[in-house]
């Protein structure tokens, strides 16, 4: 009898899974950084007017957007006149105050005075609805208002 035995063929060695958590967390981190969250899906026509003296808003301060314009294709059941869109829903004029209150409630207390309301108004919209929204904003003491425009020659708005 021999002292040394021949090993039988053991097959393939087991796959090491020690680096799998590192790979999973690396992919998770990559997708968290690279993914852009959508803000709102517009249900209205929103071609912004242009202006030649524009100023970019500071992103450090909180901004709430109110969209105004005619309902876009597929939403004709809401009429043909300019309407208000708050977040992802159509809204009436009386809901603007509640929207601003909800936006303030979602902020930290020290950021509430810096809340800016940005009006994104279609260039074909009637100014009557803009005046009504501004009156509602005054009632809830939201006095920092910004009009969002594109950059360009302001005379092209007349055409």
Protein Blocks (a to p, Z undefined) as FASTA:
>chain_A
ZZbdcdddebjadddfklmmmmmmmmmmmmmmmpccdfbdcfbdcdddddfbdcdddfkb
ccdddddddddehilmnojbdcddehjbccdfklmmmmmmmmmmmpcfklmmmpccdddd
dfkbcfklmmmmmmmmmmnopabccdddddddfklmmZZ
